[in-house]
Amino acid sequence: MIMTVVSSKEFATNQEKYFDLALDEQVCIQRGDNLFYLMYKHADEMNNNDFEEFLEPDDDFRRAISMDEFINRALVMVEKVDKMYAKK
């Protein structure tokens, strides 16, 4: 099977061309030292396992604290531990 390797800039400029090309051959997009494979799969061949399920926010999400609050609480805990061991 034929493989075409293009730069990320070339791919961005001519996306439609490489999407059409991916129907018949392998297309790789090179960015730095990394290669990304452009894969084609017909919609009839897809099944539910091919897609990641995204869930709606739930009670666990609503109970979560913000990153800033986590940092503040962590700093308080570190200060307590520091004081506890500084006395010894």
N, C-alpha and C positions, 0 to 999 in steps of 0.2 A: 504494500500500500504506500502511496506517495505521502510524504510529510512536507508541509510548508512551514517554515519558521520565519516569523516577522517580528519586528520591534514593536514595543508597546505604542510608540508614536505612530508608526505606520498603521497599526491596527485601529487606533483611535481615529485616524484620518479616513480610513476606508473600511469601516466596520461592515457595511452591507456586503461588500465584495468578499470578505473573509467568512462571514456567516454563510453566504451562498457556497463558497468553496468547501466549508466544513460538511456540507451534505454529501460530498463525494470523496473527500480525503481528510487526513489528519492535519489540523492547524495548531501550531504552537505559537504563543506570544511570549517573547523574551523581554524580561525587564531585569537588567543587571545580570546577576548570575542565576536567576530563577526562570523557569519555563512554566507557562500556564497552558494547559491543553484545552482547546475549544472543542467541546463534545456536542454531537448532535444525537437527539433521540426523538423519534416521532411521538406525538401526543398519544396515539393509540397504544404505544408500548409502555406508557407511564402507568404507575400504580401509586397507591397512597403511601407506600413505604419510601418512595423517592422524594417525598417532601417532608421537611421538618415541621412539626406541629408547633404553632405559636399559641400560647394560652392567654386568656384575658387576665388582667390583674385580679388577684384573689386576696383573702384576708391576710395571708403571710406577707404579701407585697405591701398592703396597707399598714401592717404593724412594723415594717422595716424602718430603721432610722437612716437619716441622711449620712453621707460621708463625713460632713463637718461635725455632726453630733458624735459619730463614732470616734473621730480623732480627739475631740474634747474629752470624751469619757476615757479613752485609752491613756491620754496624758494624765488625767487625774489618778488612774490606777497606777501608772508608772511612778508618779510622785509619792503615792502612799507606800509602794514597795521600797522606793529609795529611802524614805524616812524611816521605815521599819528596819532596814539593814544598816542605815547610817548610825543608829543608836547603838549597835552592837560593837 
